[in-house]
Amino acid sequence: MSSAIIKTGGKQFSVEAGQTLRVPSIADKKEGDKIDVEALFVANGDKFTVGGATVKATVVGHGKADKIIVFKKKRRKQYKRKQGHRQGFTEIKIEKI
């Protein structure tokens, strides 16, 4: 069984064929589009490849993660700020390594 470490959105993910995962938002791709993702490391049994490979994936969908609350406060200064944030993501399915 082959596995790989891919890089997308400034982050690295360990993946296997058939796996579905959430990566930082890829805004210019639509649902069902095929994408190629840069592979930093590929392991296929006892054989290892470092760099120069790509992983084929399909975009399953887009969404937003759960809301987090950003709260700032300075004591005794009457300063309070409350702000919410929902990070966007793209869900992809790994087709072939």
C-alpha positions, 0 to 999 in steps of 0.5 A: 500500500502506498502513502505520501506526504503532500503539501497544499495551502502551506501545510503538509498532510500524510495521505493514502489512496482513497482517503478523504481529507480537508485542506485549506480552501482552494477557491478556484476549483469547483466540485468534481474538478480533478487536481494535482497536488505536489508530493514531498515524499512517496512510500510504496512498500520498500521503495521511497521517493523524495520530491518530484511526484504528484498526487491526483485528487478530486474536489468533493466540496467546499465549506466552513469550519466551526466558529471560533471566538476571538476575545481581547480584553485589557483589565481595568481599561474598559477595553473588550473586543469580541469577534468570530471567525470561520475558516474555509476549507476544501474537501478532497479525495485522493484518487492515485498516488 
